Amino acid sequence: MVTATAEGEPSGVGPVVWGSAPEKSDAVRIEGWRPYIQQEGQSVFRWATTALAPLALQACERAGVDPSELAAFVPHQANGRIIDGIAKRLNIPDAIIAKDIVESGNTSAASVPLALSKLVERREVPSGAPVLLFGFGGGLTYAGQVVRCP
C-alpha cells in the first residue's frame, strides 16, 4: 500500500534512476526468424556486474540515503552471480540481499516485487526501513529507486 507521508518525514518512494545502454546494442538482439532474444553472455554479465552498481548508488544518492543505511537490496533475480557481483560493489555488508532466484527463479519483471514481498512476509526488513530496488533486463535497460519498506 502506498500512502502519503507527514510533513518533514522521509518519502516512502524515492526518485527513480532509469535508462539503457544503447552502446551495448550488439550484446542483446533478435536475429532472423528466431522469435527469441539472443545474448552475448559474457558481455551482458560484465555490464551487469560493473555498470549497474554505480547506477544503484546513484538511486541511493538521489533518495538522500547512504548505502550503509539500507536494510535490504532487492535486485532483479536474473542470476545469483550477477546479484553477488552488484552487491559486492555496493559495499552494503549489513543489508539483506534478496536471493529469491533460488526459490522462484527468474520471473522477469515480477522478480523484484516478488522478492520484496517475500522479505516483508518473513518480516526480515523492518517497516519504514530503506530498501534499494533495482531492475534490469533485456535490451540492457535498468531502473532503481529507494523505497521505505511497508
C-alpha positions in Angstrom: 0.0 0.0 0.0 1.3 3.5 -0.9 0.2 6.3 1.4 1.2 10.0 2.0 3.8 10.9 4.5 3.5 13.6 7.1 5.3 17.0 6.6 9.0 16.5 7.3 9.0 12.7 7.2 11.1 11.0 4.5 9.2 10.0 1.4 8.2 6.3 1.0 9.2 6.2 -2.6 12.3 7.8 -3.8 13.4 9.3 -7.2 14.0 6.8 -10.0 17.2 6.3 -11.8 16.5 4.6 -15.2 17.8 4.2 -18.7 19.5 1.8 -21.0 22.9 1.1 -22.6 22.5 1.7 -26.3 26.2 1.4 -26.8 25.8 -2.3 -26.0 23.1 -2.9 -28.6 25.1 -5.7 -30.1 25.0 -7.7 -26.9 21.3 -8.5 -26.9 19.4 -9.0 -30.2 16.8 -10.8 -32.1 18.1 -12.2 -35.4 16.4 -13.7 -38.4 13.4 -15.9 -38.0 14.1 -16.9 -34.3 11.4 -15.3 -32.1 13.6 -15.1 -29.0 16.4 -12.9 -27.6 20.0 -13.9 -28.1 22.6 -12.6 -25.7 26.3 -12.4 -25.7 26.5 -13.9 -22.2 29.9 -12.7 -21.1 29.3 -9.1 -22.3 25.9 -8.9 -20.6 27.4 -10.4 -17.4 30.3 -7.9 -17.4 27.9 -5.0 -18.0 25.6 -6.1 -15.2 28.3 -6.6 -12.6 30.2 -3.4 -13.4 27.9 -0.8 -14.8 24.9 -1.3 -12.6 26.4 -0.8 -9.1 27.2 2.9 -9.8 23.6 3.4 -11.1 22.2 1.8 -8.0 24.4 4.0 -5.8 23.0 7.0 -7.8 19.5 5.9 -6.8 20.6 6.0 -3.1 22.1 9.4 -3.6 19.0 10.8 -5.2 16.9 9.5 -2.4 19.3 11.0 0.2 20.1 7.6 1.7 23.6 6.5 2.3 24.1 2.9 1.2 25.2 2.0 4.7 21.6 2.8 5.9 20.0 0.3 3.5 18.1 -2.5 5.3 17.9 -4.5 2.1 18.9 -4.7 -1.6 16.3 -6.2 -3.9 17.7 -6.6 -7.4 16.2 -8.4 -10.4 16.6 -12.1 -9.9 18.4 -12.9 -13.1 21.5 -14.7 -11.9 23.0 -15.4 -8.5 26.5 -14.4 -9.6 25.2 -11.1 -11.0 23.4 -10.4 -7.7 26.5 -11.2 -5.8 28.7 -9.0 -8.1 26.4 -6.0 -7.8 26.0 -6.4 -4.0 29.8 -6.6 -3.5 30.4 -3.4 -5.5 27.7 -1.6 -3.4 29.6 -2.4 -0.2 26.5 -3.0 1.9 27.5 -5.7 4.3 24.7 -5.1 6.8 21.9 -5.1 4.2 19.8 -8.2 3.4 20.4 -9.2 -0.2 17.3 -10.7 -1.7 18.1 -14.0 -3.4 14.7 -15.3 -4.4 16.2 -16.7 -7.6 16.9 -19.9 -5.6 13.2 -20.3 -4.8 11.3 -18.6 -7.6 13.8 -18.4 -10.5 14.0 -15.5 -12.9 10.4 -14.3 -13.1 11.2 -11.4 -15.4 9.6 -8.1 -14.5 7.9 -9.7 -11.4 11.2 -10.7 -9.8 11.7 -7.5 -7.8 8.2 -7.2 -6.3 8.1 -11.0 -5.6 11.4 -10.9 -3.8 10.4 -7.8 -1.8 7.1 -9.4 -0.9 8.8 -12.4 0.5 11.1 -10.3 2.6 8.1 -8.4 4.0 6.1 -11.6 4.6 9.0 -13.1 6.6 9.5 -9.9 8.5 13.1 -9.7 7.5 13.0 -6.0 6.9 11.5 -3.6 9.5 8.6 -1.4 8.4 9.9 2.0 7.3 13.4 0.8 6.6 15.1 2.0 3.4 15.2 -0.7 0.7 17.0 -0.4 -2.7 15.0 -1.9 -5.6 16.9 -2.4 -8.8 15.6 -4.0 -12.0 17.5 -4.6 -15.2 16.9 -6.7 -18.3 16.6 -7.4 -22.0 17.8 -4.5 -24.1 20.2 -3.7 -21.3 17.7 -1.4 -19.6 17.7 -0.6 -15.9 15.7 1.2 -13.2 16.3 1.7 -9.5 14.9 3.5 -6.5 14.9 3.5 -2.8 11.6 2.9 -1.0 10.6 2.6 2.6 9.6 -0.9 3.4 5.9 -1.3 4.0 
